[in-house]
Amino acid sequence: DNNKVSYKANVSHPLFDVLQKVVFKHLGLEEIVERVLERMGPVQQILLVGDYAQGLDSGTVDVVLIGNQLNTEYIEALEEKVEDLIDRKVNFYLATKPNPNQTSILLYESS
């Protein structure tokens, strides 16, 4: 697509879960997911957007938190703590539903 090669993970592959955990651990995303889920409230989805969702390591991780009645005070405090843990700039964005026009990677979805 416009001289750009895109890849999509085969989520049905038996090693997908293991490889996903390795990637999350490498990027520090595992820490984000664990901390958010512990204290956020009713999170429906967590989406990775921005450069990292497009496969670019820009040093800034943009994460969209989808849900109602999320703890905004906790989110503000969490950004700095997570940045220290993963040594990257982190931006959290709140929404009640995903933007269908935005490239994203689903990190978490409640069942």
N, C-alpha and C positions, 0 to 999 in steps of 0.2 A: 504494500500500500504506500504509494508515493516514495518508492525506494527505501522503505522501512520494513524490516522483518518483524513480525509479531509472533509471539509464542503464547500458547495457552496450555495450562497444566491438564494432564489427563487425571481427573479426580477419581476415576474408577480404578486406576492402577493400584495394585496391592501395596506398593511402597509410597504412595502419595502422602499418607499421614506422617510417615517417618521423615520424608524429605521436607514436608512443610514445617515440621518442628525444627529441623536443622536450619532452614532459612530464617524462621522466626527468631531462633536463638542467636544466629549470626547478626541479624539486624537489630536485635534488642526488642523486637516486637513481642516476644513472649512475655517480657516484663510488663509491657503496656497492657496487654490483654489481661494478665493475672491481676494487676492492680486495679484496673478499671472495673472488672467484674466483681471484685471484692467489695467495693465501696460506692459504686455508681448509682445503684438503684435499678429500676427496670430497663436495662439495656436490651434493645431488640436486635441491633446489629452494630458491628464495628467495621468500618471500611477504611482501607488504606487508599488515599488519593494523592494527587500531585505527582512529583517526580518519581517517587519510589513505586507508585502504581504503574508507571511507564517504564520501569526498569533502570532509572537513573539515580545514582547515589549522589545527591546534591548536598547531603548533610542536614537537610530539613525534612522531617517526617510529618506529613499532614494526615490526621486521622479524623474521620467523621463518626460521631456517636449518634446513633439513631435511637430515639426513645422519648417517652413522655415523663415528666417529673424527675428529670435527672438532677443530681446534686451539683449545681453550678459552682458553688463555693469549693467543693472538693476538686472539680475539674481544674479550676484556676490554680489551686495549690499543687495539683498533680503534675502539671506541665513541667515545672521546674525540677521536681523530684525525678521524673522520668528522664529528663534531659541529662541530669547528673549520672543516672544509671547507665544510659546507653551512649553517652558522649555525642549526642546529636541534638539539634534544635527540634522541638516538638510543638506542633500546633494542633489543638483539639477544636473541632467545630461541632456544634450541636444542631440536630435537625430532627424533625418528626417523621420524615420519609426520605429515602435516597433520591438523589438527582439522577434521573435516567440518562442524561446527556454527559455525565462525568465519568471518566475512566476510573475504575476502582477495583480493588481486590478485597473480597469478603474475608475478614479475619475471624469474625465470630457472628453466629446467628443463634438466638435463643430458640429453644424447641417448643 
